[in-house]
């Protein structure tokens, strides 16, 4: 868990393609990090990377932080690994949807694009936004720019399905994977 995560009382995350790291299963983490190692040609520290990412997930059960995750429906359909990895990941999403301080919304494929929701991002309170690109991680700390991400997150959240409609989207994809 990073110092930024420990200091935050609210974490908001939007991901258009992959499941947020805090919600990933071990098999999904292994596939995501393995692809990164191969793509970037970096040293193979896969076991350490998987262990670190899974250790970070303890934050979901500690303290009184609140978490809001918005994922695009495409995230459910993007194959990471194989159908077995995806089925396990989708089952895990269904399980974590019941955690008390965690909200998961799924933006349906056919939503009206309101803002420039191209990259995923994570907001820590209203003080910091992290955006990952292919070549860099951007740290945004200017209030005016953070406000734009807050506005975009609110628009995405308004479009998202929650509760039973969200569970239905996950279950529908899970049935296809089985």
N, C-alpha and C positions, 0 to 999 in steps of 0.2 A: 504494500500500500504506500503510495507516495505521500509526501508531506502535504501536497495540494489536496489530495483526497481526504486525508485526516482532518484538515482544517475546514473543509466544506461541510455545511449543514444541508445543502441541497445540491444534488447532481442531476443535470439534465443531459441526455444523450440522444442524438439522432444518427441513425445509420441507414443508408440506402441500400447496401449490398450484403454486408455481413452482420452477424449477430454481435452485439457489443461484447467486448472482452469480459466484462463482469458477469455475463450470462452464458458464457461458453462452457461446453462440456470438455473433459480432457481430450477426447478424440478429435473434437472440432478444433481446439487450441493447437493440437499437434499438427493438424493439416494446415491451418492458417500460418503458423510460425514456420513450418517446414517449407511452405511455398515462398515465404519471405527470405529464408536462408538461401534457397536455390536462386531466386530472382536477383537478389542483391549480391550474391556470391560472398556472403559474410561467413565467419567461422561458425561451425555447426555446434551450437550450444543449446540444441533443441530441448534436452531434458531439463536443463536449468531454466530455460524460458517458459516451458510448460509449468514447471513447479512454481515459478514466480507469478505467472498469471493466475493460477489457481489459488495461490496464497492471497493475492489481492482480493479475491472474491469474499474473503472473510468480512470485508467492510459491509457487505449486505446484511450481516447478522449482528454487527456491533454498533454501539452508540445509538443515537436517535436521528441519524441522517435520513433524508427523504430522497428517493430516486424516482426519476421519470425517464423512461426509455421509450422513444418513438422509433419504430423501424418501418421501413417500406415493406409492403407485401412481397416485393421481389426478393427480400432477404430470406423469406421462407422457401423460395423456389430456387435460389442460387445454390448449386450443388458444391459443397465443400466436402472433399473426400468422395464418399459414395452414398448410396441410399441408406446403408446401415448407420453411418456417421450422422447423416441428416435426421434419420428417425430418432436416434438418441438425443440429438440436439432439440428437435421439436418436442419430444416428451419432456425434456428438461424445461423448455420454455413454459409448457403447460403447468409444470410443478411450481416454478418460481412466480408465476402470475398470482399465486395465493399469498406471497409474503406480504406482511402488513404495511411496510413502509415503501413498497415498490409498486409502481404503476407502469404497465406496459401497454402502449397503444400501437396499433398497426395501421399504417396509412394504406388504404386500398389502392390497387393498381390503377383504377380508373378515377382518380381524384383530380380535381382542378388545381393545377400547379399555381400556387399563389405567389411564391417567392423563389429565389434562386437556390433550391435545395439540391445542389449538385454533390457537394462533399459532406461526409459525415463530420460531426463535431460533438464536443463534450463541453458543457458549461458548468463551472464550479461557482455556485452562488451567482452573484452578479459582478464577480471580480475578475474572472479569467475564462477564456475560451481556448480550447486546443483543437486545431484542425490538422488532420493528417493528409498530406498530399503524397504523390509518388516519390518525391525527392526530399521532402522536409516535413517537419512538424512545426506548425505555426502557433505561436503563443500570442494571443490577442488580449491586451489589457487596457485598451483605451475605452473609456465609458461609452462613447458614441458608437463604436464598433460592437461592443458587447451588447448594447441595446438593439442593434440590428439582428444579432443572433437570437436575442430574446424574442423579438418580434417574429422572426422566422419560426422559432420553436413553437410559439403560441399558434401560429397559422397551421403548422403541421399537426399540432395536438388537436386543434379544432376539427381537422379532417380525419383523424384517427378513429378506429373502432376500439372499444374497450370491453372488458367483461366477457359476457357470452358471445357477442359478435366477434371479438378478437379470438377467443378460444375456438370458435367455429372455423375461422381462417386457418389457424394452426392445425386443427384436427383434420380439416379437409386435405391439407398438404401432407400430413402424416399418413393418412390413408393411402394416398397415391404412392408414397415412398415404400409402404409395406407391400 
